[in-house]
Amino acid sequence: MRQFKGLVHGGLVGGGLVGGGLVRGVDGFARNRGGNFAVLFGIAASVLALGVGFAVNISQLYNAKSSLQGVVDAAVTSTARDLTLGVIKETDANRSVQAFLDANSTAGILQANQIVLDKLTIDRTAKTVQADVHADVGLYFPIFSVGDMRRVTTSTTALYSDKKVEVAMMLDITGSMAGQKIKDLKTAAGNAVDSFLTGQDSANPRVRVAIVPYANSVNVGSLAASTVFVETKISERKQAPGNGDPQIVSAPARPDTCATERKGTYQYSDAGPDISMVNRDYFLSPFAQQTGTSACPAAAVKPLTADATALKNVIKGFVASGGTAGHIGVQWAWYMLSENWGSVMKVSERPAKTDPKKVAKYVILMTDGEFNLSYFDATSVGQVYNAAGKEQTRTAATTLCSAMRDQGIEIFTIGFDLTEKNAKSTLQACASPDTASIKHFYQAANGTELDQAFQSIVRNIDNLTVTK
């Protein structure tokens, strides 16, 4: 036992060579490992820094690309719209795009002198404007030998058109529109007029707008003398004669400039008033007296014009009164766009001849409720109105809409604070079919949404969507 302890003490514990060497070996190994860790840490830190720098550069280039795309999209779209409206000519497009790039390139992380317009292409056949641009971006973290600058490129194409554009807006000014709703309509319709017409060449306008207010009837103003046959007795409640017929000459003085439905063979046609005038129904006056409403809306139709002030003056005169003879409004919106009616209008108001290559025609139908009165189907004053909405009125409206669409007229509809199922169905049936990018039926719950609906339709009609 004593030997064992001595051996242990002398050979393992007490021996300086064995005991001290072991301690010193461990210490030295530890010191050597520390050096390795330092080297490994240095390498890892360098790789991490490169990774962070690379990530920052990628993010910087992505943001630059996004910023560049936004600026160029806006520049080309704006230029295409100006070409469509006739504000500029094709020879001015390059200067227009460049000016827009210079004025708007400070958005995001770009500066005006960074964006270079490499090429602008006008395709007169496809009616497109294409801009190819680049920007040289200084990197925050230059890496290896790639340098401190990277080039970002993008290309944008937008459609333009040299077509004439004609828009007829049928607007509901019935009794249910009283109060805030008529104020909201005045604002939204006025803004739409500005959006359609502002900025174009007044000497050669591409866009013209007509307004058709409606309620118990449509007030056709100065057009009445040559387009409206006044029924003076029950026996005249039938198809009206043409405006050149001798019996028109002997007609009594007109009580007003109201118009109701056209009757007979041409009820759902846009044949001109020389073929058949529109009726002023015999029941209109007694119905208005019975209900305490106006036979005619206070505001009269305004045929196609590029005069925004004249259109907005009509809108300012809107007064809410009467029932919802929506089909009569639809009928007159169609006439405002029909070349068959040009002979009774001033030269500046005449619709263009139908030619899909040269003119695009649109109708906007707006109502806040059921189409609830009509005259052509009534055999007494008591049958003119139906508070729940008349089937005949709705059918007449959708039949007219279908006939318009068959002629290539595109129809947008807006329901304002609708609560009736039939009202929504009528507007949906009247609207043109939706496409992947264009919506045709809108619902608005308040004035803000009404304004937004009109503006969305304006943008759709502009047809200046970025395609690439």
Secondary structure, 3 states (H helix, E strand, C coil): CHHHHHHHHHHHHCCHHHHHHHHHHHHHHHHHHHHHHHHHHHHHHHHHHHHHHHHHHHHHHHHHHHHHHHHHHHHHHHHHHHHHHCCCCHHHHHHHHHHHHHHHCCCCCCCHHHEEEEEEEEECCCCEEEEEEEEEEECCCCCCCCCCEEEEEEEEEEECCCCEEEEEEEEECCHHHCCHHHHHHHHHHHHHHHHHHCCCCCCCCCEEEEEEEECCCEECHHHHHHHEEECCCHHHCCCCCCCCCHHHHCCCCCCCCEECCCCHHHCCCCCCCCCCCEEECCCHHHHHHHHCCCCCCCCCCEEEECCHHHHHHHHHCCCCCCCCCHHHHHHHHHHHHCHHHHHHCCHHHCCCCCCCCCEEEEEEEEECCCCCECCCCCCCHHHCECCCCCHHHHHHHHHHHHHHHHCCCEEEEEEECCCCHHHHHHHHHHCCCCCCCCCCEEEECCHHHHHHHHHHHHHHHHCCCECC
